Amino acid sequence: MLDEMAAGHVRLLPPTRTGLERLTRAVSASEALTQARAAAFEPTRPEPLMGPDGPYLRARINL
């Protein structure tokens, strides 16, 4: 899915992309669960802003 996003075939919301990127760091489901339990949870909080072309959202990606 991340390859498809990089190629421009699909669009992913930041929380989905972040979750998939974290999963790619694990070599097994067990390791993914261990990493998830050890990670500090910090939600992605988009900030609404106004730019010269109109409103947009800015969000820090929590990797």
mmCIF file as Biopython writes it, N, C-alpha, C and O atoms, coordinates in Angstrom:
data_model
#
loop_
_atom_site.group_PDB
_atom_site.id
_atom_site.type_symbol
_atom_site.label_atom_id
_atom_site.label_alt_id
_atom_site.label_comp_id
_atom_site.label_asym_id
_atom_site.label_entity_id
_atom_site.label_seq_id
_atom_site.pdbx_PDB_ins_code
_atom_site.Cartn_x
_atom_site.Cartn_y
_atom_site.Cartn_z
_atom_site.occupancy
_atom_site.B_iso_or_equiv
_atom_site.auth_seq_id
_atom_site.auth_asym_id
_atom_site.pdbx_PDB_model_num
ATOM 1   N N  . MET A ? 1  ? 0.824  -1.194  0.000  1.0 0.0 1  A 1 
ATOM 2   C CA . MET A ? 1  ? 0.000  0.000   0.000  1.0 0.0 1  A 1 
ATOM 3   C C  . MET A ? 1  ? 0.871  1.262   0.000  1.0 0.0 1  A 1 
ATOM 4   O O  . MET A ? 1  ? 0.560  2.234   -0.689 1.0 0.0 1  A 1 
ATOM 5   N N  . LEU A ? 2  ? 1.968  1.244   0.778  1.0 0.0 2  A 1 
ATOM 6   C CA . LEU A ? 2  ? 2.846  2.413   0.800  1.0 0.0 2  A 1 
ATOM 7   C C  . LEU A ? 2  ? 3.500  2.632   -0.566 1.0 0.0 2  A 1 
ATOM 8   O O  . LEU A ? 2  ? 3.715  3.772   -0.977 1.0 0.0 2  A 1 
ATOM 9   N N  . ASP A ? 3  ? 3.818  1.538   -1.270 1.0 0.0 3  A 1 
ATOM 10  C CA . ASP A ? 3  ? 4.375  1.661   -2.620 1.0 0.0 3  A 1 
ATOM 11  C C  . ASP A ? 3  ? 3.361  2.293   -3.564 1.0 0.0 3  A 1 
ATOM 12  O O  . ASP A ? 3  ? 3.714  3.127   -4.398 1.0 0.0 3  A 1 
ATOM 13  N N  . GLU A ? 4  ? 2.098  1.893   -3.429 1.0 0.0 4  A 1 
ATOM 14  C CA . GLU A ? 4  ? 1.045  2.465   -4.272 1.0 0.0 4  A 1 
ATOM 15  C C  . GLU A ? 4  ? 0.857  3.945   -3.972 1.0 0.0 4  A 1 
ATOM 16  O O  . GLU A ? 4  ? 0.599  4.734   -4.880 1.0 0.0 4  A 1 
ATOM 17  N N  . MET A ? 5  ? 0.987  4.329   -2.695 1.0 0.0 5  A 1 
ATOM 18  C CA . MET A ? 5  ? 0.881  5.729   -2.329 1.0 0.0 5  A 1 
ATOM 19  C C  . MET A ? 5  ? 2.050  6.518   -2.928 1.0 0.0 5  A 1 
ATOM 20  O O  . MET A ? 5  ? 1.853  7.598   -3.484 1.0 0.0 5  A 1 
ATOM 21  N N  . ALA A ? 6  ? 3.264  5.976   -2.813 1.0 0.0 6  A 1 
ATOM 22  C CA . ALA A ? 6  ? 4.444  6.655   -3.356 1.0 0.0 6  A 1 
ATOM 23  C C  . ALA A ? 6  ? 4.345  6.823   -4.870 1.0 0.0 6  A 1 
ATOM 24  O O  . ALA A ? 6  ? 4.841  7.807   -5.420 1.0 0.0 6  A 1 
ATOM 25  N N  . ALA A ? 7  ? 3.710  5.872   -5.540 1.0 0.0 7  A 1 
ATOM 26  C CA . ALA A ? 7  ? 3.540  5.947   -6.992 1.0 0.0 7  A 1 
ATOM 27  C C  . ALA A ? 7  ? 2.385  6.852   -7.393 1.0 0.0 7  A 1 
ATOM 28  O O  . ALA A ? 7  ? 2.185  7.111   -8.580 1.0 0.0 7  A 1 
ATOM 29  N N  . GLY A ? 8  ? 1.622  7.337   -6.415 1.0 0.0 8  A 1 
ATOM 30  C CA . GLY A ? 8  ? 0.511  8.229   -6.706 1.0 0.0 8  A 1 
ATOM 31  C C  . GLY A ? 8  ? -0.777 7.523   -7.077 1.0 0.0 8  A 1 
ATOM 32  O O  . GLY A ? 8  ? -1.702 8.154   -7.587 1.0 0.0 8  A 1 
ATOM 33  N N  . HIS A ? 9  ? -0.852 6.213   -6.826 1.0 0.0 9  A 1 
ATOM 34  C CA . HIS A ? 9  ? -2.056 5.455   -7.178 1.0 0.0 9  A 1 
ATOM 35  C C  . HIS A ? 9  ? -3.143 5.529   -6.107 1.0 0.0 9  A 1 
ATOM 36  O O  . HIS A ? 9  ? -4.330 5.417   -6.413 1.0 0.0 9  A 1 
ATOM 37  N N  . VAL A ? 10 ? -2.739 5.717   -4.863 1.0 0.0 10 A 1 
ATOM 38  C CA . VAL A ? 10 ? -3.712 5.835   -3.766 1.0 0.0 10 A 1 
ATOM 39  C C  . VAL A ? 10 ? -3.290 6.983   -2.856 1.0 0.0 10 A 1 
ATOM 40  O O  . VAL A ? 10 ? -2.125 7.379   -2.828 1.0 0.0 10 A 1 
ATOM 41  N N  . ARG A ? 11 ? -4.251 7.502   -2.122 1.0 0.0 11 A 1 
ATOM 42  C CA . ARG A ? 11 ? -3.976 8.544   -1.132 1.0 0.0 11 A 1 
ATOM 43  C C  . ARG A ? 11 ? -4.322 7.983   0.237  1.0 0.0 11 A 1 
ATOM 44  O O  . ARG A ? 11 ? -5.365 7.352   0.409  1.0 0.0 11 A 1 
ATOM 45  N N  . LEU A ? 12 ? -3.454 8.211   1.206  1.0 0.0 12 A 1 
ATOM 46  C CA . LEU A ? 12 ? -3.685 7.741   2.564  1.0 0.0 12 A 1 
ATOM 47  C C  . LEU A ? 12 ? -3.698 8.926   3.515  1.0 0.0 12 A 1 
ATOM 48  O O  . LEU A ? 12 ? -2.913 9.863   3.368  1.0 0.0 12 A 1 
ATOM 49  N N  . LEU A ? 13 ? -4.589 8.878   4.483  1.0 0.0 13 A 1 
ATOM 50  C CA . LEU A ? 13 ? -4.590 9.894   5.529  1.0 0.0 13 A 1 
ATOM 51  C C  . LEU A ? 13 ? -3.354 9.690   6.409  1.0 0.0 13 A 1 
ATOM 52  O O  . LEU A ? 13 ? -2.880 8.563   6.552  1.0 0.0 13 A 1 
ATOM 53  N N  . PRO A ? 14 ? -2.832 10.760  6.994  1.0 0.0 14 A 1 
ATOM 54  C CA . PRO A ? 14 ? -1.616 10.634  7.798  1.0 0.0 14 A 1 
ATOM 55  C C  . PRO A ? 14 ? -1.651 9.543   8.872  1.0 0.0 14 A 1 
ATOM 56  O O  . PRO A ? 14 ? -0.657 8.832   9.020  1.0 0.0 14 A 1 
ATOM 57  N N  . PRO A ? 15 ? -2.741 9.372   9.631  1.0 0.0 15 A 1 
ATOM 58  C CA . PRO A ? 15 ? -2.715 8.302   10.637 1.0 0.0 15 A 1 
ATOM 59  C C  . PRO A ? 15 ? -2.577 6.903   10.028 1.0 0.0 15 A 1 
ATOM 60  O O  . PRO A ? 15 ? -1.920 6.034   10.600 1.0 0.0 15 A 1 
ATOM 61  N N  . THR A ? 16 ? -3.194 6.695   8.877  1.0 0.0 16 A 1 
ATOM 62  C CA . THR A ? 16 ? -3.087 5.397   8.203  1.0 0.0 16 A 1 
ATOM 63  C C  . THR A ? 16 ? -1.668 5.182   7.701  1.0 0.0 16 A 1 
ATOM 64  O O  . THR A ? 16 ? -1.090 4.110   7.884  1.0 0.0 16 A 1 
ATOM 65  N N  . ARG A ? 17 ? -1.114 6.203   7.070  1.0 0.0 17 A 1 
ATOM 66  C CA . ARG A ? 17 ? 0.260  6.103   6.567  1.0 0.0 17 A 1 
ATOM 67  C C  . ARG A ? 17 ? 1.243  5.849   7.701  1.0 0.0 17 A 1 
ATOM 68  O O  . ARG A ? 17 ? 2.127  5.000   7.585  1.0 0.0 17 A 1 
ATOM 69  N N  . THR A ? 18 ? 1.089  6.581   8.791  1.0 0.0 18 A 1 
ATOM 70  C CA . THR A ? 18 ? 1.975  6.409   9.939  1.0 0.0 18 A 1 
ATOM 71  C C  . THR A ? 18 ? 1.892  4.995   10.493 1.0 0.0 18 A 1 
ATOM 72  O O  . THR A ? 18 ? 2.918  4.380   10.782 1.0 0.0 18 A 1 
ATOM 73  N N  . GLY A ? 19 ? 0.687  4.479   10.640 1.0 0.0 19 A 1 
ATOM 74  C CA . GLY A ? 19 ? 0.520  3.121   11.149 1.0 0.0 19 A 1 
ATOM 75  C C  . GLY A ? 19 ? 1.163  2.087   10.246 1.0 0.0 19 A 1 
ATOM 76  O O  . GLY A ? 19 ? 1.814  1.160   10.726 1.0 0.0 19 A 1 
ATOM 77  N N  . LEU A ? 20 ? 0.985  2.240   8.935  1.0 0.0 20 A 1 
ATOM 78  C CA . LEU A ? 20 ? 1.594  1.303   7.997  1.0 0.0 20 A 1 
ATOM 79  C C  . LEU A ? 20 ? 3.122  1.407   8.018  1.0 0.0 20 A 1 
ATOM 80  O O  . LEU A ? 20 ? 3.815  0.394   7.931  1.0 0.0 20 A 1 
ATOM 81  N N  . GLU A ? 21 ? 3.642  2.626   8.133  1.0 0.0 21 A 1 
ATOM 82  C CA . GLU A ? 21 ? 5.100  2.793   8.210  1.0 0.0 21 A 1 
ATOM 83  C C  . GLU A ? 21 ? 5.662  2.135   9.465  1.0 0.0 21 A 1 
ATOM 84  O O  . GLU A ? 21 ? 6.736  1.534   9.423  1.0 0.0 21 A 1 
ATOM 85  N N  . ARG A ? 22 ? 4.955  2.242   10.565 1.0 0.0 22 A 1 
ATOM 86  C CA . ARG A ? 22 ? 5.407  1.586   11.795 1.0 0.0 22 A 1 
ATOM 87  C C  . ARG A ? 22 ? 5.396  0.066   11.638 1.0 0.0 22 A 1 
ATOM 88  O O  . ARG A ? 22 ? 6.307  -0.616  12.108 1.0 0.0 22 A 1 
ATOM 89  N N  . LEU A ? 23 ? 4.365  -0.462  10.977 1.0 0.0 23 A 1 
ATOM 90  C CA . LEU A ? 23 ? 4.278  -1.909  10.791 1.0 0.0 23 A 1 
ATOM 91  C C  . LEU A ? 23 ? 5.410  -2.442  9.922  1.0 0.0 23 A 1 
ATOM 92  O O  . LEU A ? 23 ? 5.850  -3.576  10.113 1.0 0.0 23 A 1 
ATOM 93  N N  . THR A ? 24 ? 5.887  -1.648  8.974  1.0 0.0 24 A 1 
ATOM 94  C CA . THR A ? 24 ? 6.959  -2.123  8.099  1.0 0.0 24 A 1 
ATOM 95  C C  . THR A ? 24 ? 8.275  -2.304  8.844  1.0 0.0 24 A 1 
ATOM 96  O O  . THR A ? 24 ? 9.176  -2.975  8.341  1.0 0.0 24 A 1 
ATOM 97  N N  . ARG A ? 25 ? 8.403  -1.727  10.016 1.0 0.0 25 A 1 
ATOM 98  C CA . ARG A ? 25 ? 9.634  -1.866  10.809 1.0 0.0 25 A 1 
ATOM 99  C C  . ARG A ? 25 ? 9.719  -3.209  11.529 1.0 0.0 25 A 1 
ATOM 100 O O  . ARG A ? 25 ? 10.796 -3.596  11.981 1.0 0.0 25 A 1 
ATOM 101 N N  . ALA A ? 26 ? 8.619  -3.913  11.640 1.0 0.0 26 A 1 
ATOM 102 C CA . ALA A ? 26 ? 8.578  -5.197  12.354 1.0 0.0 26 A 1 
ATOM 103 C C  . ALA A ? 26 ? 8.770  -6.340  11.364 1.0 0.0 26 A 1 
ATOM 104 O O  . ALA A ? 26 ? 8.316  -6.277  10.221 1.0 0.0 26 A 1 
ATOM 105 N N  . VAL A ? 27 ? 9.455  -7.391  11.830 1.0 0.0 27 A 1 
ATOM 106 C CA . VAL A ? 27 ? 9.669  -8.553  10.967 1.0 0.0 27 A 1 
ATOM 107 C C  . VAL A ? 27 ? 8.627  -9.640  11.195 1.0 0.0 27 A 1 
ATOM 108 O O  . VAL A ? 27 ? 8.574  -10.618 10.450 1.0 0.0 27 A 1 
ATOM 109 N N  . SER A ? 28 ? 7.794  -9.472  12.227 1.0 0.0 28 A 1 
ATOM 110 C CA . SER A ? 28 ? 6.744  -10.451 12.512 1.0 0.0 28 A 1 
ATOM 111 C C  . SER A ? 28 ? 5.583  -9.748  13.206 1.0 0.0 28 A 1 
ATOM 112 O O  . SER A ? 28 ? 5.714  -8.620  13.680 1.0 0.0 28 A 1 
ATOM 113 N N  . ALA A ? 29 ? 4.450  -10.436 13.255 1.0 0.0 29 A 1 
ATOM 114 C CA . ALA A ? 29 ? 3.288  -9.887  13.948 1.0 0.0 29 A 1 
ATOM 115 C C  . ALA A ? 29 ? 3.589  -9.738  15.436 1.0 0.0 29 A 1 
ATOM 116 O O  . ALA A ? 29 ? 3.176  -8.763  16.064 1.0 0.0 29 A 1 
ATOM 117 N N  . SER A ? 30 ? 4.301  -10.699 15.991 1.0 0.0 30 A 1 
ATOM 118 C CA . SER A ? 30 ? 4.659  -10.636 17.409 1.0 0.0 30 A 1 
ATOM 119 C C  . SER A ? 30 ? 5.513  -9.406  17.698 1.0 0.0 30 A 1 
ATOM 120 O O  . SER A ? 30 ? 5.297  -8.714  18.693 1.0 0.0 30 A 1 
ATOM 121 N N  . GLU A ? 31 ? 6.479  -9.136  16.832 1.0 0.0 31 A 1 
ATOM 122 C CA . GLU A ? 31 ? 7.328  -7.958  17.028 1.0 0.0 31 A 1 
ATOM 123 C C  . GLU A ? 31 ? 6.523  -6.673  16.873 1.0 0.0 31 A 1 
ATOM 124 O O  . GLU A ? 31 ? 6.749  -5.712  17.610 1.0 0.0 31 A 1 
ATOM 125 N N  . ALA A ? 32 ? 5.592  -6.642  15.930 1.0 0.0 32 A 1 
ATOM 126 C CA . ALA A ? 32 ? 4.748  -5.463  15.744 1.0 0.0 32 A 1 
ATOM 127 C C  . ALA A ? 32 ? 3.934  -5.182  17.004 1.0 0.0 32 A 1 
ATOM 128 O O  . ALA A ? 32 ? 3.805  -4.030  17.417 1.0 0.0 32 A 1 
ATOM 129 N N  . LEU A ? 33 ? 3.386  -6.228  17.612 1.0 0.0 33 A 1 
ATOM 130 C CA . LEU A ? 33 ? 2.617  -6.053  18.852 1.0 0.0 33 A 1 
ATOM 131 C C  . LEU A ? 33 ? 3.501  -5.581  19.992 1.0 0.0 33 A 1 
ATOM 132 O O  . LEU A ? 33 ? 3.096  -4.723  20.776 1.0 0.0 33 A 1 
ATOM 133 N N  . THR A ? 34 ? 4.700  -6.129  20.091 1.0 0.0 34 A 1 
ATOM 134 C CA . THR A ? 34 ? 5.636  -5.704  21.136 1.0 0.0 34 A 1 
ATOM 135 C C  . THR A ? 34 ? 5.991  -4.230  20.962 1.0 0.0 34 A 1 
ATOM 136 O O  . THR A ? 34 ? 6.012  -3.474  21.933 1.0 0.0 34 A 1 
ATOM 137 N N  . GLN A ? 35 ? 6.271  -3.823  19.724 1.0 0.0 35 A 1 
ATOM 138 C CA . GLN A ? 35 ? 6.592  -2.418  19.463 1.0 0.0 35 A 1 
ATOM 139 C C  . GLN A ? 35 ? 5.409  -1.507  19.773 1.0 0.0 35 A 1 
ATOM 140 O O  . GLN A ? 35 ? 5.583  -0.418  20.319 1.0 0.0 35 A 1 
ATOM 141 N N  . ALA A ? 36 ? 4.214  -1.954  19.424 1.0 0.0 36 A 1 
ATOM 142 C CA . ALA A ? 36 ? 3.017  -1.147  19.681 1.0 0.0 36 A 1 
ATOM 143 C C  . ALA A ? 36 ? 2.785  -0.962  21.173 1.0 0.0 36 A 1 
ATOM 144 O O  . ALA A ? 36 ? 2.409  0.125   21.614 1.0 0.0 36 A 1 
ATOM 145 N N  . ARG A ? 37 ? 3.005  -2.011  21.948 1.0 0.0 37 A 1 
ATOM 146 C CA . ARG A ? 37 ? 2.810  -1.911  23.400 1.0 0.0 37 A 1 
ATOM 147 C C  . ARG A ? 37 ? 3.836  -0.984  24.045 1.0 0.0 37 A 1 
ATOM 148 O O  . ARG A ? 37 ? 3.537  -0.312  25.032 1.0 0.0 37 A 1 
ATOM 149 N N  . ALA A ? 38 ? 5.046  -0.949  23.487 1.0 0.0 38 A 1 
ATOM 150 C CA . ALA A ? 38 ? 6.120  -0.143  24.066 1.0 0.0 38 A 1 
ATOM 151 C C  . ALA A ? 38 ? 6.060  1.321   23.631 1.0 0.0 38 A 1 
ATOM 152 O O  . ALA A ? 38 ? 6.642  2.186   24.285 1.0 0.0 38 A 1 
ATOM 153 N N  . ALA A ? 39 ? 5.363  1.602   22.534 1.0 0.0 39 A 1 
ATOM 154 C CA . ALA A ? 39 ? 5.340  2.957   21.983 1.0 0.0 39 A 1 
ATOM 155 C C  . ALA A ? 39 ? 4.425  3.866   22.782 1.0 0.0 39 A 1 
ATOM 156 O O  . ALA A ? 39 ? 3.369  3.457   23.264 1.0 0.0 39 A 1 
ATOM 157 N N  . ALA A ? 40 ? 4.859  5.102   22.906 1.0 0.0 40 A 1 
ATOM 158 C CA . ALA A ? 40 ? 4.000  6.120   23.516 1.0 0.0 40 A 1 
ATOM 159 C C  . ALA A ? 40 ? 3.001  6.570   22.459 1.0 0.0 40 A 1 
ATOM 160 O O  . ALA A ? 40 ? 3.380  6.888   21.332 1.0 0.0 40 A 1 
ATOM 161 N N  . PHE A ? 41 ? 1.747  6.594   22.821 1.0 0.0 41 A 1 
ATOM 162 C CA . PHE A ? 41 ? 0.709  6.993   21.870 1.0 0.0 41 A 1 
ATOM 163 C C  . PHE A ? 41 ? 0.598  8.504   21.861 1.0 0.0 41 A 1 
ATOM 164 O O  . PHE A ? 41 ? 0.384  9.131   22.899 1.0 0.0 41 A 1 
ATOM 165 N N  . GLU A ? 42 ? 0.743  9.077   20.686 1.0 0.0 42 A 1 
ATOM 166 C CA . GLU A ? 42 ? 0.553  10.510  20.509 1.0 0.0 42 A 1 
ATOM 167 C C  . GLU A ? 42 ? -0.325 10.698  19.273 1.0 0.0 42 A 1 
ATOM 168 O O  . GLU A ? 42 ? 0.135  10.489  18.151 1.0 0.0 42 A 1 
ATOM 169 N N  . PRO A ? 43 ? -1.566 11.085  19.469 1.0 0.0 43 A 1 
ATOM 170 C CA . PRO A ? 43 ? -2.466 11.195  18.315 1.0 0.0 43 A 1 
ATOM 171 C C  . PRO A ? 43 ? -2.032 12.299  17.355 1.0 0.0 43 A 1 
ATOM 172 O O  . PRO A ? 43 ? -1.406 13.283  17.749 1.0 0.0 43 A 1 
ATOM 173 N N  . THR A ? 44 ? -2.377 12.110  16.103 1.0 0.0 44 A 1 
ATOM 174 C CA . THR A ? 44 ? -2.154 13.142  15.092 1.0 0.0 44 A 1 
ATOM 175 C C  . THR A ? 44 ? -3.286 14.149  15.217 1.0 0.0 44 A 1 
ATOM 176 O O  . THR A ? 44 ? -4.462 13.794  15.143 1.0 0.0 44 A 1 
ATOM 177 N N  . ARG A ? 45 ? -2.919 15.392  15.404 1.0 0.0 45 A 1 
ATOM 178 C CA . ARG A ? 45 ? -3.926 16.450  15.562 1.0 0.0 45 A 1 
ATOM 179 C C  . ARG A ? 45 ? -3.746 17.486  14.461 1.0 0.0 45 A 1 
ATOM 180 O O  . ARG A ? 45 ? -2.883 18.357  14.568 1.0 0.0 45 A 1 
ATOM 181 N N  . PRO A ? 46 ? -4.545 17.404  13.411 1.0 0.0 46 A 1 
ATOM 182 C CA . PRO A ? 46 ? -4.439 18.391  12.331 1.0 0.0 46 A 1 
ATOM 183 C C  . PRO A ? 46 ? -4.765 19.798  12.834 1.0 0.0 46 A 1 
ATOM 184 O O  . PRO A ? 46 ? -5.647 19.990  13.671 1.0 0.0 46 A 1 
ATOM 185 N N  . GLU A ? 47 ? -4.044 20.758  12.309 1.0 0.0 47 A 1 
ATOM 186 C CA . GLU A ? 47 ? -4.257 22.159  12.665 1.0 0.0 47 A 1 
ATOM 187 C C  . GLU A ? 47 ? -4.820 22.886  11.445 1.0 0.0 47 A 1 
ATOM 188 O O  . GLU A ? 47 ? -4.150 22.971  10.415 1.0 0.0 47 A 1 
ATOM 189 N N  . PRO A ? 48 ? -6.047 23.415  11.549 1.0 0.0 48 A 1 
ATOM 190 C CA . PRO A ? 48 ? -6.603 24.148  10.401 1.0 0.0 48 A 1 
ATOM 191 C C  . PRO A ? 48 ? -5.914 25.496  10.238 1.0 0.0 48 A 1 
ATOM 192 O O  . PRO A ? 48 ? -5.774 26.248  11.202 1.0 0.0 48 A 1 
ATOM 193 N N  . LEU A ? 49 ? -5.486 25.797  9.023  1.0 0.0 49 A 1 
ATOM 194 C CA . LEU A ? 49 ? -4.800 27.057  8.718  1.0 0.0 49 A 1 
ATOM 195 C C  . LEU A ? 49 ? -5.396 27.670  7.463  1.0 0.0 49 A 1 
ATOM 196 O O  . LEU A ? 49 ? -6.078 26.996  6.690  1.0 0.0 49 A 1 
ATOM 197 N N  . MET A ? 50 ? -5.131 28.954  7.270  1.0 0.0 50 A 1 
ATOM 198 C CA . MET A ? 50 ? -5.573 29.639  6.068  1.0 0.0 50 A 1 
ATOM 199 C C  . MET A ? 50 ? -4.331 30.031  5.275  1.0 0.0 50 A 1 
ATOM 200 O O  . MET A ? 50 ? -3.449 30.719  5.790  1.0 0.0 50 A 1 
ATOM 201 N N  . GLY A ? 51 ? -4.268 29.594  4.032  1.0 0.0 51 A 1 
ATOM 202 C CA . GLY A ? 51 ? -3.150 29.920  3.157  1.0 0.0 51 A 1 
ATOM 203 C C  . GLY A ? 51 ? -3.598 30.843  2.045  1.0 0.0 51 A 1 
ATOM 204 O O  . GLY A ? 51 ? -4.773 31.202  1.971  1.0 0.0 51 A 1 
ATOM 205 N N  . PRO A ? 52 ? -2.686 31.228  1.189  1.0 0.0 52 A 1 
ATOM 206 C CA . PRO A ? 52 ? -3.048 32.145  0.098  1.0 0.0 52 A 1 
ATOM 207 C C  . PRO A ? 52 ? -4.050 31.526  -0.881 1.0 0.0 52 A 1 
ATOM 208 O O  . PRO A ? 52 ? -4.778 32.249  -1.560 1.0 0.0 52 A 1 
ATOM 209 N N  . ASP A ? 53 ? -4.089 30.206  -0.957 1.0 0.0 53 A 1 
ATOM 210 C CA . ASP A ? 53 ? -5.041 29.530  -1.849 1.0 0.0 53 A 1 
ATOM 211 C C  . ASP A ? 53 ? -6.283 29.029  -1.126 1.0 0.0 53 A 1 
ATOM 212 O O  . ASP A ? 53 ? -7.110 28.342  -1.725 1.0 0.0 53 A 1 
ATOM 213 N N  . GLY A ? 54 ? -6.425 29.364  0.152  1.0 0.0 54 A 1 
ATOM 214 C CA . GLY A ? 54 ? -7.587 28.935  0.913  1.0 0.0 54 A 1 
ATOM 215 C C  . GLY A ? 54 ? -7.199 28.091  2.119  1.0 0.0 54 A 1 
ATOM 216 O O  . GLY A ? 54 ? -6.019 27.969  2.447  1.0 0.0 54 A 1 
ATOM 217 N N  . PRO A ? 55 ? -8.201 27.506  2.782  1.0 0.0 55 A 1 
ATOM 218 C CA . PRO A ? 55 ? -7.926 26.739  3.999  1.0 0.0 55 A 1 
ATOM 219 C C  . PRO A ? 55 ? -7.237 25.403  3.694  1.0 0.0 55 A 1 
ATOM 220 O O  . PRO A ? 55 ? -7.431 24.803  2.637  1.0 0.0 55 A 1 
ATOM 221 N N  . TYR A ? 56 ? -6.424 24.961  4.666  1.0 0.0 56 A 1 
ATOM 222 C CA . TYR A ? 56 ? -5.776 23.659  4.560  1.0 0.0 56 A 1 
ATOM 223 C C  . TYR A ? 56 ? -5.477 23.147  5.965  1.0 0.0 56 A 1 
ATOM 224 O O  . TYR A ? 56 ? -5.577 23.895  6.937  1.0 0.0 56 A 1 
ATOM 225 N N  . LEU A ? 57 ? -5.114 21.881  6.068  1.0 0.0 57 A 1 
ATOM 226 C CA . LEU A ? 57 ? -4.776 21.278  7.350  1.0 0.0 57 A 1 
ATOM 227 C C  . LEU A ? 57 ? -3.278 20.958  7.378  1.0 0.0 57 A 1 
ATOM 228 O O  . LEU A ? 57 ? -2.712 20.478  6.395  1.0 0.0 57 A 1 
ATOM 229 N N  . ARG A ? 58 ? -2.656 21.233  8.514  1.0 0.0 58 A 1 
ATOM 230 C CA . ARG A ? 58 ? -1.250 20.865  8.715  1.0 0.0 58 A 1 
ATOM 231 C C  . ARG A ? 58 ? -1.225 19.910  9.903  1.0 0.0 58 A 1 
ATOM 232 O O  . ARG A ? 58 ? -1.845 20.169  10.935 1.0 0.0 58 A 1 
ATOM 233 N N  . ALA A ? 59 ? -0.504 18.809  9.748  1.0 0.0 59 A 1 
ATOM 234 C CA . ALA A ? 59 ? -0.410 17.828  10.827 1.0 0.0 59 A 1 
ATOM 235 C C  . ALA A ? 59 ? 1.017  17.330  10.948 1.0 0.0 59 A 1 
ATOM 236 O O  . ALA A ? 59 ? 1.672  17.036  9.947  1.0 0.0 59 A 1 
ATOM 237 N N  . ARG A ? 60 ? 1.493  17.238  12.180 1.0 0.0 60 A 1 
ATOM 238 C CA . ARG A ? 60 ? 2.798  16.645  12.438 1.0 0.0 60 A 1 
ATOM 239 C C  . ARG A ? 60 ? 2.628  15.135  12.390 1.0 0.0 60 A 1 
ATOM 240 O O  . ARG A ? 60 ? 1.697  14.598  12.990 1.0 0.0 60 A 1 
ATOM 241 N N  . ILE A ? 61 ? 3.501  14.456  11.694 1.0 0.0 61 A 1 
ATOM 242 C CA . ILE A ? 61 ? 3.427  13.009  11.581 1.0 0.0 61 A 1 
ATOM 243 C C  . ILE A ? 61 ? 4.225  12.412  12.739 1.0 0.0 61 A 1 
ATOM 244 O O  . ILE A ? 61 ? 5.410  12.699  12.908 1.0 0.0 61 A 1 
ATOM 245 N N  . ASN A ? 62 ? 3.561  11.588  13.520 1.0 0.0 62 A 1 
ATOM 246 C CA . ASN A ? 62 ? 4.175  11.007  14.708 1.0 0.0 62 A 1 
ATOM 247 C C  . ASN A ? 62 ? 4.735  9.630   14.398 1.0 0.0 62 A 1 
ATOM 248 O O  . ASN A ? 62 ? 4.029  8.626   14.498 1.0 0.0 62 A 1 
ATOM 249 N N  . LEU A ? 63 ? 5.985  9.587   14.029 1.0 0.0 63 A 1 
ATOM 250 C CA . LEU A ? 63 ? 6.623  8.299   13.757 1.0 0.0 63 A 1 
ATOM 251 C C  . LEU A ? 63 ? 7.398  7.930   14.979 1.0 0.0 63 A 1 
ATOM 252 O O  . LEU A ? 63 ? 8.035  6.878   15.011 1.0 0.0 63 A 1 
#
